[in-house]
């Protein structure tokens, strides 16, 4: 009995962790089956193959993604079908060589259009289908083009309707999750970077986290674009997530600056004095970022910023005390050039982090329209 309960808890936890992916799986399945059923009712050729494929391809993980994919796919299909049908009607192609020539004449301009405007990426594909399918199944070119247009319109319509009505997954919610993941990564990264001022930096680990943070930011920016498209749909109107994406971009840039300043440790004289304040800055700021990530996901109250501000104030006070005591004057000329300027750069970077945290992350929930 205990084993069964544990298994159920594990299944519930996994379902919660992969909720968006499971919903996407369900929506794509429903879209494929519904498109197939409609093609059978209307007796479309090839068992409605192109309508089903279109519904599957255009069903994306978010509503905004489905809207964008459908718009581009329909535009490309219309361009490809009309152009291929026109070329096929105007240019005779009764032999294989002639057909090859017409195919080249069809694909080349459509490929150029796709290279210039990505919205026409499927136009060459559609042109080839319209031209070649008609010769295999005895359909006229115009009839083949019309069937292609009807099936794509049907599949695209099914994809959009299923995305809107069957467990819809707005990009707005996915953006919150992506922002929280990025904050968690930065929370793990910052203490490791600050440790580089008093000891050798763990380059492999910090580089990996920096790369993961960059990928998370790219994902967030993609989702933000999808969410902005959703705002044109009244049913899914939501606050603009762009301010949060810009805030996290600035925050990541600020932490990258800290990482550059921490490339080599400070001289022992400075490291002994700044080691403890830096540790407190890393611990408290990391905790603040983690709690902010949880607040984004739960739409709850944000943690207090005061502990992080106090740690930063203590660190800044220690830096000022070092200058007043003249400890930097005991450094060699090379150390003054490399370490003193780097220490000032580091101080500026930490001040920048404080400003970013205070001005931007104080109310990330408000930026997304969720006042705690």
Kinemage of the C-alpha trace (Angstrom):
@kinemage 1
@onewidth
@group {chain A} dominant
@subgroup {mainchain}
@vectorlist {calphas} color= white
{ca unk a 1} P 0.000 0.000 0.000
{ca unk a 2} L 2.827 2.351 0.882
{ca unk a 3} L 4.516 1.580 -2.429
{ca unk a 4} L 1.328 2.397 -4.364
{ca unk a 5} L 0.890 5.697 -2.519
{ca unk a 6} L 4.514 6.600 -3.178
{ca unk a 7} L 4.089 5.741 -6.851
{ca unk a 8} L 0.961 7.913 -7.058
{ca unk a 9} L 2.771 10.812 -5.415
{ca unk a 10} L 5.631 10.407 -7.854
{ca unk a 11} L 3.223 10.353 -10.810
{ca unk a 12} L 1.472 13.492 -9.560
{ca unk a 13} L 4.804 15.252 -9.101
{ca unk a 14} L 5.930 14.294 -12.609
{ca unk a 15} L 2.590 15.365 -14.082
{ca unk a 16} L 2.955 18.734 -12.378
{ca unk a 17} L 6.523 19.174 -13.563
{ca unk a 18} L 5.612 18.329 -17.166
{ca unk a 19} L 2.136 19.837 -17.225
{ca unk a 20} L 2.734 21.989 -20.313
{ca unk a 21} L 4.271 19.077 -22.247
{ca unk a 22} L 1.407 16.714 -21.371
{ca unk a 23} L -1.187 19.286 -22.392
{ca unk a 24} L 0.659 19.802 -25.661
{ca unk a 25} L 0.601 16.043 -26.273
{ca unk a 26} L -3.163 15.972 -25.715
{ca unk a 27} L -3.822 18.982 -27.961
{ca unk a 28} L -1.778 17.597 -30.848
{ca unk a 29} L -3.556 14.237 -30.612
{ca unk a 30} L -6.978 15.895 -30.574
{ca unk a 31} L -6.015 18.128 -33.508
{ca unk a 32} L -4.859 15.168 -35.618
{ca unk a 33} L -7.948 13.061 -34.900
{ca unk a 34} L -10.352 15.968 -35.437
{ca unk a 35} L -8.719 16.937 -38.740
{ca unk a 36} L -8.897 13.316 -39.895
{ca unk a 37} L -12.590 13.082 -38.950
{ca unk a 38} L -13.467 16.263 -40.862
{ca unk a 39} L -11.634 15.108 -43.993
{ca unk a 40} L -13.589 11.858 -43.924
{ca unk a 41} L -16.855 13.756 -43.729
{ca unk a 42} L -15.881 15.829 -46.784
{ca unk a 43} L -14.192 12.888 -48.554
{ca unk a 44} L -10.917 14.673 -49.280
{ca unk a 45} L -8.256 12.749 -51.259
{ca unk a 46} L -5.475 10.717 -49.641
{ca unk a 47} L -7.632 10.293 -46.501
{ca unk a 48} L -7.065 13.964 -45.729
{ca unk a 49} L -3.314 13.430 -45.405
{ca unk a 50} L -2.340 17.086 -45.850
{ca unk a 51} L -5.022 18.382 -43.489
{ca unk a 52} L -3.864 15.990 -40.754
{ca unk a 53} L -0.191 16.815 -41.301
{ca unk a 54} L -0.979 20.536 -41.248
{ca unk a 55} L -2.912 20.228 -37.978
{ca unk a 56} L -0.022 18.313 -36.401
{ca unk a 57} L 2.678 20.708 -37.631
{ca unk a 58} L 0.801 23.870 -36.612
{ca unk a 59} L -0.225 22.754 -33.132
{ca unk a 60} L 2.438 24.379 -30.955
{ca unk a 61} L 3.052 24.250 -27.210
{ca unk a 62} L 1.513 27.723 -26.706
{ca unk a 63} L -1.458 29.496 -28.233
{ca unk a 64} L 0.781 32.280 -29.530
{ca unk a 65} L 3.057 29.738 -31.187
{ca unk a 66} L 0.094 28.113 -32.965
{ca unk a 67} L -1.193 31.475 -34.178
{ca unk a 68} L 2.221 32.432 -35.561
{ca unk a 69} L 2.859 29.062 -37.200
{ca unk a 70} L -0.613 29.003 -38.784
{ca unk a 71} L -0.273 32.517 -40.190
{ca unk a 72} L 3.086 31.789 -41.814
{ca unk a 73} L 2.027 28.354 -43.073
{ca unk a 74} L -1.157 29.644 -44.701
{ca unk a 75} L 0.676 32.558 -46.340
{ca unk a 76} L 3.340 30.247 -47.743
{ca unk a 77} L 0.759 27.741 -48.945
{ca unk a 78} L -1.313 30.348 -50.754
{ca unk a 79} L 1.761 31.759 -52.488
{ca unk a 80} L 3.101 28.338 -53.461
{ca unk a 81} L -0.234 26.935 -54.669
{ca unk a 82} L -1.159 29.970 -56.775
{ca unk a 83} L 2.271 30.305 -58.349
{ca unk a 84} L 2.714 26.580 -59.081
{ca unk a 85} L -0.795 26.338 -60.505
{ca unk a 86} L -0.209 29.349 -62.757
{ca unk a 87} L 3.152 28.101 -64.049
{ca unk a 88} L 1.778 24.615 -64.648
{ca unk a 89} L -1.160 25.909 -66.644
{ca unk a 90} L 0.859 28.348 -68.738
{ca unk a 91} L 3.849 26.109 -69.476
{ca unk a 92} L 3.139 22.721 -71.132
{ca unk a 93} L 4.904 19.753 -69.488
{ca unk a 94} L 3.833 16.533 -71.155
{ca unk a 95} L 7.283 14.876 -70.952
{ca unk a 96} L 9.536 14.126 -68.014
{ca unk a 97} L 12.147 16.627 -69.167
{ca unk a 98} L 9.492 19.295 -69.574
{ca unk a 99} L 8.145 18.501 -66.124
{ca unk a 100} L 11.661 18.881 -64.678
{ca unk a 101} L 11.966 22.258 -66.366
{ca unk a 102} L 8.597 23.422 -65.009
{ca unk a 103} L 9.597 22.163 -61.558
{ca unk a 104} L 12.791 24.224 -61.668
{ca unk a 105} L 10.843 27.240 -62.907
{ca unk a 106} L 8.443 26.796 -60.006
{ca unk a 107} L 10.909 26.151 -57.175
{ca unk a 108} L 13.561 28.784 -57.961
{ca unk a 109} L 11.418 31.932 -57.489
{ca unk a 110} L 9.633 30.442 -54.475
{ca unk a 111} L 12.965 29.530 -52.878
{ca unk a 112} L 14.166 33.103 -53.393
{ca unk a 113} L 10.968 34.432 -51.825
{ca unk a 114} L 11.493 32.127 -48.846
{ca unk a 115} L 15.071 33.347 -48.448
{ca unk a 116} L 13.950 36.984 -48.504
{ca unk a 117} L 10.850 36.533 -46.328
{ca unk a 118} L 10.735 33.563 -43.910
{ca unk a 119} L 6.925 33.614 -43.981
{ca unk a 120} L 7.160 31.892 -47.395
{ca unk a 121} L 9.274 28.961 -46.164
{ca unk a 122} L 6.610 26.395 -47.099
{ca unk a 123} L 5.939 27.935 -50.532
{ca unk a 124} L 8.537 25.796 -52.413
{ca unk a 125} L 7.255 22.696 -50.632
{ca unk a 126} L 3.666 23.517 -51.591
{ca unk a 127} L 4.635 24.311 -55.168
{ca unk a 128} L 6.321 20.928 -55.598
{ca unk a 129} L 3.324 19.096 -54.129
{ca unk a 130} L 0.790 20.892 -56.343
{ca unk a 131} L 2.855 20.291 -59.462
{ca unk a 132} L 3.805 16.653 -58.904
{ca unk a 133} L 0.710 15.304 -57.164
{ca unk a 134} L -1.517 16.433 -60.020
{ca unk a 135} L 0.464 14.325 -62.489
{ca unk a 136} L 0.210 11.186 -60.330
{ca unk a 137} L -3.492 11.184 -59.456
{ca unk a 138} L -4.974 12.587 -62.622
{ca unk a 139} L -6.019 15.869 -61.030
{ca unk a 140} L -5.831 19.137 -62.886
{ca unk a 141} L -3.345 21.690 -61.602
{ca unk a 142} L -6.078 24.085 -60.533
{ca unk a 143} L -7.936 21.281 -58.766
{ca unk a 144} L -4.743 20.135 -57.037
{ca unk a 145} L -3.991 23.692 -55.878
{ca unk a 146} L -7.523 24.158 -54.550
{ca unk a 147} L -7.400 20.858 -52.646
{ca unk a 148} L -4.093 21.885 -51.130
{ca unk a 149} L -5.491 25.251 -50.050
{ca unk a 150} L -8.634 23.696 -48.581
{ca unk a 151} L -6.721 21.060 -46.628
{ca unk a 152} L -4.209 23.566 -45.242
{ca unk a 153} L -7.007 25.937 -44.259
{ca unk a 154} L -8.815 23.060 -42.576
{ca unk a 155} L -5.723 21.808 -40.739
{ca unk a 156} L -4.710 25.317 -39.690
{ca unk a 157} L -8.208 26.121 -38.450
{ca unk a 158} L -8.306 22.906 -36.430
{ca unk a 159} L -4.878 23.643 -34.919
{ca unk a 160} L -5.905 27.143 -33.818
{ca unk a 161} L -9.297 26.086 -32.440
{ca unk a 162} L -7.814 23.177 -30.494
{ca unk a 163} L -5.075 25.438 -29.114
{ca unk a 164} L -7.720 27.906 -27.941
{ca unk a 165} L -10.278 25.462 -26.553
{ca unk a 166} L -8.541 22.254 -25.437
{ca unk a 167} L -6.562 22.963 -22.267
{ca unk a 168} L -5.079 26.155 -23.734
{ca unk a 169} L -1.531 26.974 -22.669
{ca unk a 170} L -1.052 30.744 -22.963
{ca unk a 171} L 2.505 31.849 -23.640
{ca unk a 172} L 2.059 34.299 -20.752
{ca unk a 173} L 2.142 31.433 -18.232
{ca unk a 174} L 5.035 29.734 -20.002
{ca unk a 175} L 6.905 33.040 -19.833
{ca unk a 176} L 6.530 33.087 -16.056
{ca unk a 177} L 7.996 29.604 -15.818
{ca unk a 178} L 10.882 30.501 -18.150
{ca unk a 179} L 11.647 33.642 -16.134
{ca unk a 180} L 11.642 31.610 -12.923
{ca unk a 181} L 14.071 29.079 -14.417
{ca unk a 182} L 16.425 31.883 -15.414
{ca unk a 183} L 16.299 33.418 -11.932
{ca unk a 184} L 17.133 30.021 -10.424
{ca unk a 185} L 20.152 29.704 -12.733
{ca unk a 186} L 21.382 33.193 -11.848
{ca unk a 187} L 20.897 32.413 -8.164
{ca unk a 188} L 23.227 29.417 -8.513
{ca unk a 189} L 25.705 31.330 -10.660
{ca unk a 190} L 26.220 34.530 -8.649
{ca unk a 191} L 27.802 33.008 -5.493
{ca unk a 192} L 30.232 31.013 -7.644
{ca unk a 193} L 31.287 34.167 -9.496
{ca unk a 194} L 31.768 36.173 -6.309
{ca unk a 195} L 33.902 33.365 -4.901
{ca unk a 196} L 36.323 34.051 -7.762
{ca unk a 197} L 37.508 37.210 -6.006
{ca unk a 198} L 39.035 35.239 -3.135
{ca unk a 199} L 39.955 31.943 -4.814
{ca unk a 200} L 40.413 30.421 -8.237
{ca unk a 201} L 37.210 30.627 -10.248
{ca unk a 202} L 35.530 27.322 -11.168
{ca unk a 203} L 35.622 28.174 -14.861
{ca unk a 204} L 33.959 24.986 -16.114
{ca unk a 205} L 30.987 25.238 -13.770
{ca unk a 206} L 30.450 28.973 -14.197
{ca unk a 207} L 30.747 28.726 -17.976
{ca unk a 208} L 28.138 25.977 -18.041
{ca unk a 209} L 25.743 28.034 -15.911
{ca unk a 210} L 26.355 31.124 -18.047
{ca unk a 211} L 25.496 29.156 -21.174
{ca unk a 212} L 22.360 27.706 -19.566
{ca unk a 213} L 21.305 31.198 -18.507
{ca unk a 214} L 21.818 32.410 -22.080
{ca unk a 215} L 19.658 29.594 -23.436
{ca unk a 216} L 16.987 30.296 -20.816
{ca unk a 217} L 16.995 33.962 -21.807
{ca unk a 218} L 16.640 33.091 -25.498
{ca unk a 219} L 13.707 30.821 -24.655
{ca unk a 220} L 12.101 33.578 -22.596
{ca unk a 221} L 12.460 36.077 -25.441
{ca unk a 222} L 10.854 33.612 -27.882
{ca unk a 223} L 7.948 33.030 -25.512
{ca unk a 224} L 7.622 36.786 -24.997
{ca unk a 225} L 7.181 37.244 -28.750
{ca unk a 226} L 4.471 34.568 -28.756
{ca unk a 227} L 2.752 36.174 -25.770
{ca unk a 228} L 2.654 39.526 -27.547
{ca unk a 229} L 0.853 37.857 -30.459
{ca unk a 230} L -1.667 36.379 -28.037
{ca unk a 231} L -2.535 39.853 -26.824
{ca unk a 232} L -4.282 40.430 -30.157
{ca unk a 233} L -6.711 37.649 -29.223
{ca unk a 234} L -9.284 39.181 -26.903
{ca unk a 235} L -10.024 35.853 -25.223
{ca unk a 236} L -6.401 35.566 -24.070
{ca unk a 237} L -5.592 39.232 -23.417
{ca unk a 238} L -2.824 39.493 -20.821
{ca unk a 239} L -0.257 42.062 -19.679
{ca unk a 240} L 2.772 42.568 -21.880
{ca unk a 241} L 5.640 40.339 -20.639
{ca unk a 242} L 8.283 42.350 -22.524
{ca unk a 243} L 9.263 44.498 -19.477
{ca unk a 244} L 10.153 41.390 -17.487
{ca unk a 245} L 12.209 39.976 -20.379
{ca unk a 246} L 14.130 43.252 -20.683
{ca unk a 247} L 14.692 43.306 -16.912
{ca unk a 248} L 16.168 39.814 -16.888
{ca unk a 249} L 18.331 40.662 -19.896
{ca unk a 250} L 19.812 43.599 -17.985
{ca unk a 251} L 20.276 41.467 -14.877
{ca unk a 252} L 22.137 38.776 -16.801
{ca unk a 253} L 24.392 41.383 -18.430
{ca unk a 254} L 25.182 42.783 -15.001
{ca unk a 255} L 26.156 39.361 -13.677
{ca unk a 256} L 28.292 38.763 -16.789
{ca unk a 257} L 30.216 41.925 -15.876
{ca unk a 258} L 30.796 40.552 -12.368
{ca unk a 259} L 32.090 37.324 -13.907
{ca unk a 260} L 34.600 39.211 -16.046
{ca unk a 261} L 35.835 41.160 -13.027
{ca unk a 262} L 36.263 37.890 -11.078
{ca unk a 263} L 38.500 36.274 -13.701
{ca unk a 264} L 41.438 36.220 -11.240
{ca unk a 265} L 41.458 36.480 -7.422
{ca unk a 266} L 42.194 39.732 -5.621
{ca unk a 267} L 45.529 40.136 -3.766
{ca unk a 268} L 45.505 38.439 -0.376
{ca unk a 269} L 45.425 41.768 1.474
{ca unk a 270} L 42.142 42.703 -0.191
{ca unk a 271} L 40.722 39.190 -0.353
{ca unk a 272} L 41.041 38.714 3.421
{ca unk a 273} L 39.004 41.837 4.069
{ca unk a 274} L 36.427 41.402 1.324
{ca unk a 275} L 35.952 37.633 1.481
{ca unk a 276} L 33.321 37.583 4.227
{ca unk a 277} L 31.247 40.525 2.864
{ca unk a 278} L 31.304 38.965 -0.599
{ca unk a 279} L 30.105 35.643 0.780
{ca unk a 280} L 27.162 37.372 2.481
{ca unk a 281} L 26.329 39.251 -0.714
{ca unk a 282} L 26.294 35.992 -2.671
{ca unk a 283} L 24.220 34.090 -0.125
{ca unk a 284} L 21.588 36.766 0.430
{ca unk a 285} L 21.257 37.816 -3.197
{ca unk a 286} L 21.038 34.177 -4.272
{ca unk a 287} L 18.285 33.576 -1.714
{ca unk a 288} L 16.440 36.655 -2.964
{ca unk a 289} L 16.602 35.461 -6.579
{ca unk a 290} L 15.360 31.984 -5.612
{ca unk a 291} L 12.429 33.392 -3.646
{ca unk a 292} L 11.621 35.794 -6.488
{ca unk a 293} L 11.475 32.819 -8.874
{ca unk a 294} L 9.019 31.053 -6.575
{ca unk a 295} L 6.923 34.222 -6.368
{ca unk a 296} L 6.735 34.431 -10.160
{ca unk a 297} L 5.498 30.862 -10.457
{ca unk a 298} L 3.015 31.057 -7.567
{ca unk a 299} L 1.980 34.691 -8.206
{ca unk a 300} L 2.647 35.206 -4.505
{ca unk a 301} L 4.305 37.843 -2.387
{ca unk a 302} L 7.889 38.719 -3.159
{ca unk a 303} L 10.622 38.296 -0.538
{ca unk a 304} L 12.064 41.371 1.201
{ca unk a 305} L 15.017 42.971 -0.523
{ca unk a 306} L 16.479 44.468 2.651
{ca unk a 307} L 18.815 41.542 3.531
{ca unk a 308} L 20.481 41.788 0.117
{ca unk a 309} L 20.731 45.564 0.352
{ca unk a 310} L 22.285 45.303 3.809
{ca unk a 311} L 24.890 42.832 2.565
{ca unk a 312} L 25.754 45.084 -0.368
{ca unk a 313} L 26.003 48.110 1.949
{ca unk a 314} L 28.383 46.195 4.221
{ca unk a 315} L 30.548 45.249 1.274
{ca unk a 316} L 30.632 48.809 -0.078
{ca unk a 317} L 31.558 50.105 3.375
{ca unk a 318} L 34.475 47.676 3.515
{ca unk a 319} L 35.708 48.789 0.081
{ca unk a 320} L 35.586 52.427 1.210
{ca unk a 321} L 37.474 51.505 4.399
{ca unk a 322} L 40.211 49.811 2.349
{ca unk a 323} L 40.748 52.973 0.359
{ca unk a 324} L 40.759 55.146 3.450
{ca unk a 325} L 43.327 52.929 5.171
{ca unk a 326} L 45.551 53.163 2.108
{ca unk a 327} L 45.886 49.385 1.737
{ca unk a 328} L 45.819 49.683 -2.023
{ca unk a 329} L 48.980 51.823 -1.828
{ca unk a 330} L 50.977 48.781 -0.713
{ca unk a 331} L 50.308 46.961 -3.975
{ca unk a 332} L 52.913 46.768 -6.715
{ca unk a 333} L 52.497 48.873 -9.822
{ca unk a 334} L 51.222 45.898 -11.823
{ca unk a 335} L 48.784 44.944 -9.049
{ca unk a 336} L 47.519 48.506 -8.867
{ca unk a 337} L 46.814 48.543 -12.562
{ca unk a 338} L 45.222 45.099 -12.730
{ca unk a 339} L 43.675 44.573 -9.322
{ca unk a 340} L 42.809 48.065 -8.168
{ca unk a 341} L 41.001 48.877 -11.362
{ca unk a 342} L 39.404 45.441 -11.304
{ca unk a 343} L 38.352 45.965 -7.695
{ca unk a 344} L 36.736 49.260 -8.680
{ca unk a 345} L 35.077 47.483 -11.604
{ca unk a 346} L 33.835 44.835 -9.224
{ca unk a 347} L 32.472 47.457 -6.852
{ca unk a 348} L 30.677 49.117 -9.746
{ca unk a 349} L 29.286 45.754 -10.856
{ca unk a 350} L 27.918 44.972 -7.410
{ca unk a 351} L 26.376 48.428 -7.262
{ca unk a 352} L 24.792 47.690 -10.631
{ca unk a 353} L 23.359 44.437 -9.304
{ca unk a 354} L 21.902 46.332 -6.353
{ca unk a 355} L 20.301 48.835 -8.712
{ca unk a 356} L 18.915 46.095 -10.945
{ca unk a 357} L 17.496 44.167 -7.991
{ca unk a 358} L 16.018 47.259 -6.440
{ca unk a 359} L 14.536 48.818 -9.569
{ca unk a 360} L 13.584 45.788 -11.652
{ca unk a 361} L 13.206 42.664 -9.555
{ca unk a 362} L 11.465 44.332 -6.653
{ca unk a 363} L 8.131 43.828 -8.382
{ca unk a 364} L 8.498 41.262 -11.183
{ca unk a 365} L 4.978 40.018 -10.522
{ca unk a 366} L 3.631 43.517 -11.094
{ca unk a 367} L 5.448 43.676 -14.429
{ca unk a 368} L 3.365 40.703 -15.550
{ca unk a 369} L 0.164 42.101 -14.133
{ca unk a 370} L 0.054 40.023 -10.931
{ca unk a 371} L 0.057 42.321 -7.942
{ca unk a 372} L 0.777 40.203 -4.849
